[in-house]
């Protein structure tokens, strides 16, 4: 069940919110667990055993960790379990196919159904275990706390990846004020608009470009690449805004996931602004334990390359994701080995151009179904100067509404909101933002009524 679907908007969410307001104390926690498990089951009930098993193992390991001598062995065993669970369902067929190609064998594919959100709830479970290992007082008092943390419906399918210590404060002080609820609804509406009014419009251009094949020329290839750069940002940041808004409506603090990544002047800065909860997870639980930058520049570059390679693989069992991760790892390592000089306005400007180009090229590989398709689009971007009738027809079919959505996406990628907030009167701006959110919600409903939305991009991970 998607956040932007009619059943969620008009039935599931209102009922869940009213129930959470009517029930207090420990009963509220059990209501939220039931709501979260129902939400997950509506999307894919077959994945529920994996979700529940992940929560049970995490709670049991966290419970016994302060009570046994071999804490490190227990941590290693529980982390191994989670990695095996993730690897079996997400990567078994990928590695089987790679082994068949390498050795010429014919091992059959398992064909296991990938549980929705397994990458996200697995990483949440692993962070909980490591945090309990580092601090014995960080563990949950009850199994229900861990189960709610792992399954909480605004975060379970696509994040953000919250930390247990931050999440549990919502159970300790769940009171939601009218103003807080209004702001949560406003944040949800902004995310809804990003998805419905920009991402979905951009998707029509992207789909057209990536299906042209030999009919793709440089015009449509570049437009498709730029459109996907906008589509994935507004799709995923839209989901994150909706998740943050929903979390606040239920009294939970959800970590921010984006901070205007397209204004970055380096790949390193980009990852300080893009998918923040995942970036911080890899930093705290992999990069720093590997040594970070404490063992010399060479080791720092190697650690960065490894982390980004695994980050790419985390996104999906495909060589396109591996190449995308390797691309960002290579650039990040090079920036550490050869620091860029950005002190001057010209240096900063060149850094912006380089970063946007690198991110855009990387997203072409990320979007492509196969490596061959990725190189077809990349080749057209740099060599497709012979105009084709197929691309001309595709360009002619782009409606004025889509062009407006792309322009709005470019404007929305800039920090115009914070700029206005610093310069306008706070009360007037607050009132205007709520009125604008109401108008946006109406526009989103009209857009939803006129077409069927695609699933959120990150729901597949």
Secondary structure as UniProt FT lines:
FT   TURN            3..4
FT   HELIX           6..7
FT   HELIX           8..12
FT   HELIX           13..22
FT   HELIX           26..44
FT   HELIX           45..47
FT   HELIX           48..65
FT   TURN            66..67
FT   HELIX           71..103
FT   TURN            116..117
FT   HELIX           118..134
FT   HELIX           136..138
FT   HELIX           143..151
FT   TURN            153..158
FT   HELIX           164..167
FT   HELIX           169..172
FT   HELIX           178..193
FT   HELIX           194..199
FT   HELIX           200..210
FT   HELIX           213..215
FT   HELIX           218..249
FT   TURN            250..251
FT   HELIX           261..263
FT   HELIX           267..270
FT   TURN            271..273
FT   HELIX           276..282
FT   HELIX           283..287
FT   TURN            288..295
FT   HELIX           297..315
FT   HELIX           319..337
FT   HELIX           345..367
FT   HELIX           371..383
FT   HELIX           389..396
FT   HELIX           400..412
FT   HELIX           416..423
FT   HELIX           426..450
FT   HELIX           457..460
//
